Amino acid sequence: MRAHACVVLFSALAFSGLVHAQAYPSRPIRIIDAYAPSGSSDIMARIIGQRMTESWGQHVVVDNRPGGNAVIGTDMAAKAPADGYTLLMFTSTLTVQPSLYKNLPYNLRTDFASVALVATTSNVLVVNPATPAATVKEFIALAKAKPGKLTYGSGGNGTGTHMSMELLRSMADLQMTHVPYKGSAPAITDIMGGHIDCGFSTMTSAIQYIKSGRLKALAVSTSKRSAALPDLPTIAEAGVPGYDSTNAVGILAPAKTPRQTVARLNAEIVRILGMREVRERLSSLGTDPAGGTPEEFRAFIESEIEKWARVVKSSGMEVQPW
């Protein structure tokens, strides 16, 4: 009799979990992007969100919450109900923050569940077309001839675009002035307008302007060339051996989001990333579709936190209170 009761209880629990998984989602999903519209994470959130809407019949809305070097939007997501209806676009910036700031209002390791790594992409070193430098070596020579005079923009303090330049500045011993923006898109606009001299941008955000001639690209940040611009050298090839900086985009959920919900989200995102038209779209933007399990994404995040901690320390950047 007791064994029968246990079987009944186990079956009920299993059925309950199955019903929960099948019922999700039963209402609209919000994806918070902690940056201004038109940046790489925003573009990818909309690509994924559109396909999820079509598949699940529930609207997936991208909610841009820029400000505070992504802290405002990230904190909002960390404090949202852990029910799968609020997600967060992950960028490499989040793995830099623990080394750059004290007293953050959230902990990347404990306040979020890893859902899926969406894509990896190069950052690309761009300058205004009028800038008298056509190669990385010429750019370095120009910066050394004008110590502290060249201005570079980024998506904000500690963002991937900022850290790519910090790594280059440290390795090439350059003195430059940083101008942080609330996202990559406004930084690109000011480089094109001649208000600042240069900067790193995500390939996703910059490629259309590079192809149209409104930006001059010098090199990509990754250790391998980008398929989107195969003739563009890597920074390591162009004169700074050992240089490597990869930008990543993924999706997180608040901690304690049910495992079956995380698993369903992961399976759907991996399915979307396997679609030929999506892969072609991402490739045209200069990104490499990723995927994988939540556990693999978690391991990636851990390795990036450790990597950027070393870069922050070696670059001499000051740890700031938040």
Helices and strands as residue ranges (DSSP letters): H 2-23, E 29-33, H 40-56, E 60-64, H 71-78, E 86-91, H 93-100, E 101-102, E 112-127, H 136-145, E 151-154, H 160-172, E 177-180, H 184-192, E 198-202, H 203-212, E 216-220, E 246-254, H 259-273, H 276-284, E 287-291, H 294-315, E 320-321
